[in-house]
């Protein structure tokens, strides 16, 4: 449920235009509110979207119950929630757990844990992942609680920084990888750089050089599947532990050495500027350095 008060600038505005242009509720969402169990109220009275608003009117939107996928059974698991309000969650995701169920892997996922968490707190939501991470990538992940809030993130930039350990030393310490990414022929999992792929841009800066590897700070401009892993493999510097894309096996990183360290965005409902930081789990970087010493 969300509430707004009509201002002087919105006086005499049609409710339909107020919902779409002022609040950002799409035409499809308006239909859901009208026909699938939601409500649109003005001054506590249910009205049509043709109603003309007056300054001071109270507009309330009650969203219908969300329908969950049958695969999203509640499973209790520890979730490291670093931020939560009525609209979003920020989770510090561990490696080696998928975000959502798939046909090929029926093991418990973060989504199953979220459904259990929602049920325990009597929250009638399903799972809306805004910034998805690969199964073996750790770090910060943004989740929207409602479909409406999730849709608003399509209109707002999200700043995402990662750190990765890559094989070898890069030719330059700072640069941009601009290379389209598409599926690798014959594989439903692997991606590759290809001219007919989707636009993909990755910015990077070397933080520290080791003897046979480099610690790199990465900022994504786009969010393609496996983007960081594919881009650095394309440069000839695959991620440590990333066996799928040619990275070397490692004693400390028995998965790709990739961690989402930073998220920043403007809250789509409150307009508050938010930022969050996360360090590598279990101090893996220190263990990696000790291994090299």
C-alpha positions as CSV (number, residue, x, y, z in Angstrom):
1,X,0.0,0.0,0.0
2,X,1.3,3.4,-1.0
3,X,0.0,6.9,-0.3
4,X,0.4,10.3,-2.0
5,X,-1.0,13.8,-1.5
6,X,-1.9,15.9,-4.5
7,X,0.0,19.1,-4.7
8,X,-0.8,22.4,-6.2
9,X,1.1,21.5,-9.4
10,X,-1.1,18.4,-9.8
11,X,-4.4,20.2,-9.1
12,X,-7.0,19.3,-11.8
13,X,-4.9,16.4,-13.1
14,X,-6.7,13.3,-14.3
15,X,-6.0,10.4,-11.9
16,X,-4.8,8.2,-14.8
17,X,-2.1,10.7,-15.7
18,X,-1.2,11.2,-12.0
19,X,-0.6,7.5,-11.7
20,X,1.5,7.1,-14.8
21,X,3.4,10.4,-15.0
22,X,3.8,11.4,-11.3
23,X,4.0,8.0,-9.6
24,X,5.4,5.9,-12.5
25,X,2.7,3.2,-12.5
26,X,2.7,1.7,-15.9
27,X,-0.4,1.1,-18.0
28,X,-0.1,-2.6,-17.4
29,X,0.1,-2.1,-13.6
30,X,-3.0,0.1,-13.7
31,X,-4.9,-2.7,-15.4
32,X,-3.7,-5.1,-12.6
33,X,-4.9,-2.7,-10.0
34,X,-8.3,-2.4,-11.7
35,X,-9.0,-6.0,-12.5
36,X,-6.7,-8.3,-10.4
37,X,-7.7,-7.5,-6.8
38,X,-6.0,-4.1,-6.3
39,X,-7.6,-0.8,-5.4
40,X,-7.1,2.8,-6.3
41,X,-8.6,5.1,-3.7
42,X,-9.0,8.9,-3.5
43,X,-9.8,10.2,0.0
44,X,-10.6,6.6,1.0
45,X,-13.2,6.1,-1.8
46,X,-12.7,3.8,-4.7
47,X,-12.8,5.7,-8.0
48,X,-12.1,5.4,-11.7
49,X,-8.9,6.5,-13.3
50,X,-10.9,9.3,-15.0
51,X,-11.4,11.2,-11.7
52,X,-10.1,14.7,-11.7
53,X,-7.9,15.4,-8.7
54,X,-7.9,18.4,-6.4
55,X,-5.0,19.8,-4.4
56,X,-4.9,18.1,-1.0
57,X,-6.6,14.9,-2.2
58,X,-5.1,11.7,-0.7
59,X,-4.4,9.0,-3.3
60,X,-3.9,5.5,-2.0
61,X,-2.9,2.4,-4.1
62,X,-3.4,-1.1,-2.7
63,X,-1.6,-3.7,-4.7
64,X,-3.2,-7.1,-5.2
65,X,-1.7,-10.2,-3.6
66,X,1.3,-11.4,-5.7
67,X,1.3,-14.8,-7.3
68,X,4.3,-17.0,-6.5
69,X,5.8,-19.5,-8.8
70,X,5.2,-23.2,-7.7
71,X,9.0,-23.7,-7.6
72,X,9.3,-21.0,-4.9
73,X,8.8,-23.2,-1.9
74,X,9.8,-21.7,1.4
75,X,13.2,-23.1,2.7
76,X,14.7,-21.8,5.9
77,X,18.3,-20.6,5.5
78,X,20.5,-17.9,6.9
79,X,20.2,-14.6,5.0
80,X,22.6,-11.8,5.7
81,X,20.3,-8.8,5.2
82,X,22.3,-5.6,5.4
83,X,19.3,-3.3,4.7
84,X,15.6,-3.6,4.6
85,X,12.5,-1.3,4.4
86,X,9.0,-1.8,3.2
87,X,10.0,-1.9,-0.4
88,X,13.5,-3.3,-0.8
89,X,16.1,-5.7,0.6
90,X,19.9,-5.7,0.3
91,X,21.5,-9.1,0.8
92,X,25.1,-10.0,1.2
93,X,25.0,-13.2,-0.9
94,X,27.4,-16.1,-0.2
95,X,29.0,-18.0,-3.1
96,X,27.9,-21.4,-4.1
97,X,24.2,-20.8,-4.0
98,X,22.0,-19.9,-6.9
99,X,19.7,-16.9,-6.8
100,X,16.6,-18.5,-8.4
101,X,15.7,-22.2,-9.1
102,X,16.4,-23.6,-12.5
103,X,15.4,-26.8,-14.4
104,X,19.0,-28.1,-14.2
105,X,19.5,-27.4,-10.5
106,X,16.8,-28.0,-7.9
107,X,19.0,-27.3,-4.9
108,X,17.8,-24.5,-2.4
109,X,18.3,-21.0,-3.7
110,X,18.3,-17.5,-2.3
111,X,14.7,-17.1,-3.7
112,X,13.5,-20.0,-1.6
113,X,15.1,-18.5,1.5
114,X,13.4,-15.1,0.8
115,X,10.0,-16.8,0.5
116,X,10.6,-18.4,3.9
117,X,11.6,-15.0,5.3
118,X,8.5,-13.3,3.9
119,X,6.3,-16.1,5.3
120,X,7.9,-15.8,8.8
121,X,7.2,-12.0,8.7
122,X,3.7,-12.4,7.2
123,X,4.7,-10.5,4.0
124,X,2.6,-11.5,1.0
125,X,5.3,-11.0,-1.6
126,X,7.1,-13.0,-4.2
127,X,10.7,-12.6,-5.3
128,X,11.9,-9.7,-7.6
129,X,15.6,-9.7,-8.1
130,X,17.0,-6.4,-9.3
131,X,20.7,-7.1,-9.4
132,X,21.2,-10.8,-9.9
133,X,24.5,-12.5,-9.1
134,X,25.9,-15.8,-10.5
135,X,25.8,-18.9,-8.3
136,X,29.5,-18.7,-7.5
137,X,29.7,-14.9,-7.2
138,X,29.4,-13.4,-3.7
139,X,28.5,-9.9,-2.5
140,X,25.7,-7.3,-2.4
141,X,22.4,-8.0,-4.2
142,X,19.4,-5.8,-4.5
143,X,15.9,-7.3,-4.2
144,X,12.5,-5.5,-4.7
145,X,9.7,-6.6,-2.5
146,X,6.9,-5.6,-4.9
147,X,6.4,-5.8,-8.6
148,X,5.7,-2.1,-8.7
149,X,9.0,-1.2,-6.9
150,X,10.8,-3.6,-9.2
151,X,9.5,-1.9,-12.3
152,X,10.7,1.5,-11.1
153,X,14.3,0.3,-11.0
154,X,14.1,0.0,-14.8
155,X,14.0,3.8,-14.9
156,X,16.8,4.4,-12.3
157,X,20.6,3.8,-12.7
158,X,22.2,1.5,-10.2
159,X,25.9,1.9,-9.6
160,X,27.6,-1.5,-9.2
161,X,31.2,-2.1,-8.3
162,X,32.9,-5.5,-8.1
163,X,36.4,-6.8,-7.3
164,X,37.9,-9.7,-9.2
165,X,41.2,-11.5,-9.1
166,X,42.3,-12.1,-12.7
167,X,45.1,-14.1,-14.2
168,X,48.2,-12.3,-15.2
169,X,48.9,-8.5,-15.4
170,X,46.8,-6.3,-17.7
171,X,48.5,-4.3,-20.4
172,X,47.1,-1.0,-18.9
173,X,46.0,-0.4,-15.3
174,X,42.8,1.3,-16.2
175,X,40.4,0.9,-19.1
176,X,37.0,0.0,-20.6
177,X,36.0,-3.2,-22.3
178,X,33.3,-2.5,-24.9
179,X,32.5,-5.9,-26.5
180,X,29.0,-7.4,-27.3
181,X,28.1,-10.6,-25.6
182,X,26.0,-13.5,-26.8
183,X,25.5,-17.2,-26.3
184,X,28.2,-19.6,-27.2
185,X,27.0,-21.9,-30.0
186,X,26.1,-25.3,-28.6
187,X,25.9,-24.2,-25.0
188,X,22.9,-23.1,-22.9
189,X,25.3,-21.7,-20.2
190,X,28.4,-20.2,-21.7
191,X,28.6,-16.8,-23.3
192,X,31.2,-15.3,-25.5
193,X,32.1,-12.0,-27.2
194,X,30.4,-11.9,-30.6
195,X,29.5,-9.1,-33.0
196,X,25.8,-10.0,-33.0
197,X,25.6,-10.1,-29.2
198,X,24.1,-7.6,-26.8
199,X,25.8,-4.3,-26.1
200,X,28.1,-4.7,-23.0
201,X,30.5,-2.3,-21.3
202,X,32.8,-3.0,-18.4
203,X,35.1,-0.4,-16.8
204,X,38.1,-1.5,-14.7
205,X,41.0,-0.3,-12.6
206,X,43.9,-2.4,-11.3
207,X,44.1,-2.2,-7.5
208,X,47.1,-4.4,-6.9
209,X,49.4,-6.7,-9.0
210,X,50.5,-10.0,-7.6
211,X,53.2,-12.3,-9.2
212,X,50.8,-14.1,-11.5
213,X,47.5,-12.3,-11.0
214,X,45.9,-8.9,-10.5
215,X,43.2,-7.5,-8.1
216,X,40.9,-5.4,-10.2
217,X,38.1,-3.0,-9.3
218,X,35.2,-3.2,-11.8
219,X,32.2,-1.0,-12.6
220,X,29.5,-2.3,-14.8
221,X,27.7,0.0,-17.3
222,X,25.6,-2.9,-18.6
223,X,24.5,-6.1,-16.9
224,X,24.8,-9.0,-19.3
225,X,24.9,-12.6,-18.1
226,X,28.5,-13.5,-17.1
227,X,29.6,-10.1,-18.4
228,X,32.7,-9.7,-16.2
229,X,33.8,-13.3,-16.6
230,X,33.4,-13.2,-20.4
231,X,35.1,-9.8,-20.8
232,X,38.2,-10.6,-18.9
233,X,38.5,-14.0,-20.5
234,X,38.2,-12.2,-23.8
235,X,41.2,-10.1,-22.8
236,X,43.2,-13.2,-22.0
237,X,42.9,-12.6,-18.2
238,X,40.2,-15.0,-17.0
239,X,39.2,-14.8,-13.3
240,X,41.1,-17.0,-10.8
241,X,39.0,-20.1,-10.1
242,X,36.7,-19.6,-13.1
243,X,37.1,-23.0,-14.8
244,X,34.2,-22.4,-17.2
245,X,36.0,-19.5,-18.9
246,X,39.6,-20.8,-18.7
247,X,40.6,-19.4,-15.3
248,X,43.2,-21.3,-13.3
249,X,42.2,-23.5,-10.3
250,X,43.1,-22.2,-6.9
251,X,43.3,-23.5,-3.3
252,X,41.6,-20.5,-1.8
253,X,39.1,-19.6,-4.6
254,X,37.3,-22.9,-5.5
255,X,34.9,-20.7,-7.5
256,X,35.4,-17.6,-9.6
257,X,37.1,-14.9,-7.6
258,X,34.4,-12.2,-8.0
259,X,32.6,-10.2,-5.3
260,X,30.1,-7.3,-5.5
261,X,31.6,-4.8,-3.2
262,X,29.4,-1.7,-3.7
263,X,25.8,-0.7,-4.6
264,X,24.5,2.8,-4.9
265,X,21.1,4.1,-6.2
266,X,18.3,6.4,-5.5
267,X,15.4,4.7,-3.7
268,X,12.6,4.5,-6.1
269,X,9.9,5.3,-3.5
270,X,11.5,7.6,-1.0
271,X,14.1,9.2,-3.3
272,X,16.8,8.7,-0.7
273,X,20.3,8.3,-1.9
274,X,21.6,4.9,-0.6
275,X,24.9,3.2,-0.8
276,X,26.3,0.0,0.6
277,X,29.7,-1.7,0.8
278,X,30.8,-5.3,1.3
279,X,34.2,-6.9,1.8
280,X,35.3,-10.3,0.6
281,X,33.9,-13.2,2.6
282,X,36.1,-15.1,5.1
283,X,39.0,-12.7,4.3
284,X,39.7,-14.6,1.1
285,X,42.1,-11.9,-0.2
286,X,44.3,-12.2,2.8
287,X,44.4,-16.0,2.5
288,X,45.2,-15.6,-1.2
289,X,48.1,-13.3,-0.4
290,X,49.4,-15.6,2.2
291,X,49.3,-18.5,-0.2
292,X,51.5,-16.5,-2.6
293,X,54.1,-15.5,0.1
